[in-house]
Amino acid sequence: MIRRLPTLCLALSLLVLLPGCLTPRWAQPVNPFMNDDTDRGRAALKAKDYVMALEFYGRLAEQDPNDMGVRYQLALIKQQIGRYDEAYGLFRVVYVSADEDTAPRLDGSESEEPLYLAAERNLRLLGARLDKSDPDLTRIQEERARKLAEMKAAEEAGRKQHQDQPTATGTYGDGKVPCSVTTLRVC
C-alpha cells in the first residue's frame, strides 16, 4: 500500500490537472472578473500574447463590424505578428471610415489623434514596406485634403466676417470705461 501511494498521488494529480490542460487557451478564464472578449483581449495584449489577442479581437470584429476601434486594434495586432497585407486592408477600412474617435495603442492607452489619422500614418508605413501604390487611397487622401482646406477657408471667412462687423461702443459713466452696446445693451 505504501509503495502504491506515490503512484496513486500522481494519478489523482493528473486527474485534477489534465482537464485544465485539455481545454483550449481561449476557453480558459484569464481572470474570473474578465467575462467578455474585450477584457480578455486587453489582458492578452498586456501579456504580449498577440495570437490570443488576435482571437479575441477577431471575435469582437465579427460581433460588431462597424466598431472601427476594434478593427484598428486588430490591424495593429496583425501588423505586430507579421500579417502585413491583412493589416493594410484593415487600416484602409478604418481610414475610409473617417472615424473621429481616439486611436487605441497596443499597450492599452489611447493616442490623441483620431482613428483615421492614425490609420493613414500606418497605411503610409505599410504601403512603403509592401511597395504598394493604391490609386483609390490616393484619391481619397486628396479628396479629404480638399475638404479640410474648404472647411478651413469657410471657417476663416466666417471669422473674418465676424471681425468686420461694426460694433457700437460707447462710454460708461465719466467716459473712461468703454462698453459695448452689442454685449451689455445698457449704454
C-alpha positions as CSV (number, residue, x, y, z in Angstrom):
1,M,0.0,0.0,0.0
2,I,2.8,2.4,0.9
3,R,4.5,1.5,-2.4
4,R,1.5,2.5,-4.4
5,L,0.9,5.8,-2.6
6,P,3.2,7.9,-4.9
7,T,1.5,6.3,-7.9
8,L,-1.9,7.0,-6.5
9,C,-1.0,10.6,-5.8
10,L,0.4,11.1,-9.3
11,A,-2.8,9.6,-10.8
12,L,-5.0,11.8,-8.7
13,S,-3.0,14.9,-9.5
14,L,-3.2,14.1,-13.2
15,L,-6.9,13.7,-13.0
16,V,-7.2,17.1,-11.4
17,L,-4.7,18.9,-13.7
18,L,-5.4,17.2,-17.0
19,P,-8.8,18.6,-17.7
20,G,-7.4,22.1,-17.4
21,C,-4.7,21.3,-19.8
22,L,-7.0,19.8,-22.4
23,T,-9.3,22.9,-22.7
24,P,-8.1,25.4,-25.3
25,R,-6.4,28.5,-24.0
26,W,-9.1,30.8,-25.2
27,A,-11.7,28.9,-23.2
28,Q,-9.8,29.1,-20.0
29,P,-10.7,32.1,-17.9
30,V,-7.9,34.7,-17.9
31,N,-9.4,36.2,-14.8
32,P,-12.7,35.4,-13.1
33,F,-13.7,39.1,-13.4
34,M,-13.0,39.2,-17.1
35,N,-16.1,37.9,-18.7
36,D,-16.0,39.3,-22.2
37,D,-13.7,39.3,-25.2
38,T,-12.8,42.9,-24.7
39,D,-11.3,42.3,-21.3
40,R,-9.6,39.1,-22.4
41,G,-8.2,40.8,-25.5
42,R,-6.8,43.6,-23.4
43,A,-5.3,41.1,-21.0
44,A,-3.7,39.2,-23.8
45,L,-2.2,42.4,-25.2
46,K,-0.9,43.3,-21.8
47,A,0.8,39.9,-21.7
48,K,2.0,40.5,-25.3
49,D,0.2,37.3,-26.4
50,Y,-0.7,38.6,-29.8
51,V,-2.1,35.3,-31.1
52,M,-4.7,35.2,-28.3
53,A,-5.4,38.9,-28.7
54,L,-6.0,38.2,-32.4
55,E,-8.5,35.6,-31.4
56,F,-10.4,37.8,-29.0
57,Y,-10.4,40.9,-31.2
58,G,-11.3,38.8,-34.2
59,R,-14.4,37.7,-32.4
60,L,-15.2,41.3,-31.4
61,A,-14.8,42.4,-35.0
62,E,-17.2,39.7,-36.1
63,Q,-19.8,40.8,-33.5
64,D,-19.7,44.4,-34.4
65,P,-18.2,45.1,-37.8
66,N,-18.9,48.8,-37.5
67,D,-16.6,49.3,-34.5
68,M,-13.6,50.9,-36.0
69,G,-11.7,51.0,-32.8
70,V,-11.7,47.2,-32.7
71,R,-10.8,47.0,-36.4
72,Y,-7.9,49.4,-35.8
73,Q,-6.7,47.3,-32.8
74,L,-7.0,44.1,-34.9
75,A,-4.9,45.8,-37.6
76,L,-2.2,46.7,-35.1
77,I,-2.1,43.1,-33.8
78,K,-1.9,41.7,-37.3
79,Q,0.9,44.1,-38.1
80,Q,2.7,43.1,-34.9
81,I,2.6,39.3,-35.8
82,G,3.6,40.0,-39.4
83,R,0.4,39.7,-41.4
84,Y,1.1,43.0,-43.2
85,D,-1.4,42.5,-46.1
86,E,-4.3,41.9,-43.8
87,A,-3.2,44.8,-41.6
88,Y,-3.1,47.1,-44.6
89,G,-6.6,46.1,-45.6
90,L,-7.9,46.8,-42.1
91,F,-6.1,50.1,-41.8
92,R,-7.6,51.1,-45.1
93,V,-11.1,50.3,-43.9
94,V,-10.6,52.4,-40.8
95,Y,-9.1,55.2,-42.8
96,V,-12.0,55.3,-45.3
97,S,-14.5,55.3,-42.4
98,A,-13.1,58.7,-41.2
99,D,-13.8,57.9,-37.6
100,E,-13.0,60.7,-35.2
101,D,-12.6,58.5,-32.1
102,T,-9.2,58.4,-30.5
103,A,-6.9,55.7,-31.7
104,P,-6.0,52.9,-29.2
105,R,-2.5,51.6,-28.8
106,L,-1.2,48.1,-28.2
107,D,-0.3,48.9,-24.6
108,G,-3.9,49.8,-23.9
109,S,-3.5,53.5,-23.8
110,E,-5.2,56.0,-26.1
111,S,-3.4,58.3,-28.5
112,E,-4.6,61.8,-29.0
113,E,-5.0,61.6,-32.8
114,P,-8.3,60.5,-34.4
115,L,-8.5,56.9,-35.8
116,Y,-8.5,57.9,-39.4
117,L,-5.2,59.9,-39.0
118,A,-3.5,57.0,-37.1
119,A,-4.8,54.6,-39.8
120,E,-3.4,56.9,-42.5
121,R,0.0,57.0,-40.8
122,N,0.1,53.2,-40.6
123,L,-1.1,52.9,-44.2
124,R,1.8,55.0,-45.4
125,L,4.3,53.0,-43.3
126,L,2.9,49.6,-44.5
127,G,2.5,50.9,-48.1
128,A,6.2,51.7,-48.2
129,R,7.1,48.4,-46.6
130,L,4.9,46.4,-49.0
131,D,5.7,48.6,-52.1
132,K,2.0,49.3,-52.6
133,S,0.7,52.1,-54.7
134,D,-3.1,52.4,-54.0
135,P,-4.7,54.9,-56.5
136,D,-8.0,54.8,-54.7
137,L,-6.4,55.6,-51.4
138,T,-4.5,58.5,-53.1
139,R,-7.8,59.8,-54.4
140,I,-9.4,59.5,-51.0
141,Q,-6.5,61.4,-49.4
142,E,-6.7,64.2,-52.0
143,E,-10.4,64.5,-51.5
144,R,-10.1,64.6,-47.8
145,A,-7.3,67.2,-48.0
146,R,-9.5,69.3,-50.3
147,K,-12.5,69.1,-47.9
148,L,-10.3,70.1,-45.0
149,A,-9.0,73.1,-47.0
150,E,-12.6,74.1,-47.8
151,M,-13.6,73.8,-44.2
152,K,-10.7,75.9,-43.1
153,A,-11.4,78.5,-45.7
154,A,-15.1,78.7,-44.7
155,E,-14.1,79.0,-41.0
156,E,-11.6,81.8,-41.9
157,A,-14.3,83.6,-43.9
158,G,-16.8,83.3,-41.0
159,R,-14.2,84.6,-38.6
160,K,-13.2,87.5,-40.9
161,Q,-16.9,88.4,-41.4
162,H,-17.4,88.4,-37.7
163,Q,-14.4,90.7,-37.2
164,D,-15.5,93.1,-39.9
165,Q,-19.0,93.7,-38.3
166,P,-19.0,97.1,-36.7
167,T,-19.9,97.1,-33.0
168,A,-21.3,100.2,-31.4
169,T,-19.3,101.2,-28.5
170,G,-19.9,104.0,-26.1
171,T,-18.6,105.1,-22.8
172,Y,-19.8,104.4,-19.3
173,G,-20.2,106.9,-16.6
174,D,-17.5,109.5,-16.9
175,G,-16.2,108.2,-20.2
176,K,-13.2,106.3,-19.0
177,V,-14.6,102.8,-19.2
178,P,-15.6,101.6,-22.7
179,C,-18.7,99.5,-23.0
180,S,-20.0,97.5,-26.0
181,V,-23.7,98.2,-26.8
182,T,-24.0,94.8,-28.5
183,T,-22.9,92.8,-25.5
184,L,-24.2,94.8,-22.5
185,R,-27.1,96.7,-24.1
186,V,-27.1,99.4,-21.4
187,C,-25.2,102.4,-22.8
